[in-house]
Structure formats: structure tokens, C-alpha cells
Amino acid sequence: MLGFILRDAEKIVCAAIFLAMTLLGFANVVVRYGTNYSLAATEELLTNGFLLLTIFGAAIAARRGEHLAVTLVADALPRPVARAVFVLSLALSALLLAMSAWFSWQVLANLWGNGMRSYALGLPAWYYQAAVPFGFALVLLRYLQHAFAILCGAPDPGSIPDV
């Protein structure tokens, strides 16, 4: 059971967020057409839900190696050079994801420290930002898992061994 959670954590998070967003959007439509009023806070929740869904969805894509890639040049290179280009790409992508995690952590700390509140619900703004640095760290982890499988010659990069 724990292996399933560790292997598919981002899928579980995405499913839960998507379910909550669907129910919230449906409730807003029912209330709006049934009473001519709107649940204004749903916009705030749905917008932040999309942010989280995007980040954790990126982790799913990173694990499967399904991010967009332009491989025209790398495919035309000799195998050793293509491997070096892959490793360079891996290093730069890992750096970008690590920096994204770091800077989103800094944003979280700033929001925590300044006490900013959300516009509709009046919740502390850091609530919405709390999962973002962990999401970027998870994308980095899944990207490195996929790259390791590629470098080790795994037959199907989508079937990465458990960590």
C-alpha cells in the first residue's frame, strides 16, 4: 500500500484536486442558476486548484517522459554525442526545477511572513502556495527517475522501479 502511494502520489493528488474542483464548479453552477447568486469564492479556489493540478500533472508527465521535446537535432547526432546532449539537457532541466522549487519556497516564506490574505475567503494566502514548492520538488524527483531509467537502458521508461 505504501509503495502504491509513493509510486502514484501525484496521481492521487491530481485525482483528489480534480474531483474537488468538479464538485465545486458544479455546486457554483447549481447555486447560480437556482438562486441567481454566485459563490464568489469558487473562482479563488478553482484558480488555485488549476495551479496545483498543473504542477502535479507535470510530475506525472515527467515520470512518463511525456513532456514536450524537440528531438530533431538529438536524433540526428551520433549516439555518444546524443547521450552527452541528453545529459546536458538533464542537468539544465534539473537546475531549472530545483530553482523553481527554491523560489516558490521563498514566495511561500514571504506570504507566511507578511500575513497577506486571499481576496474572496480572507484565508492566509500562503495556504494556496504551500504545495507548490513540494510539487516542483516532486516534478524534479520524477524527472530524475525517468532520466535514470533512460540512462540505465530501461526497456520501458514508463515502468520505473519503485523508489
Secondary structure, 3 states (H helix, E strand, C coil): CHHHHHHCHHHHHHHHHHHHHHHHHHHHHHHHHHHCCCCCHHHHHHHHHHHHHHHHHHHHHHHHCCCCCCCHHHHHCCHHHHHHHHHHHHHHHHHHHHHHHHHHHHHHHHHHHHCCECCCCCCECHHHHCCHHHHHHHHHHHHHHHHHHHHCCCCCCCCCCCC
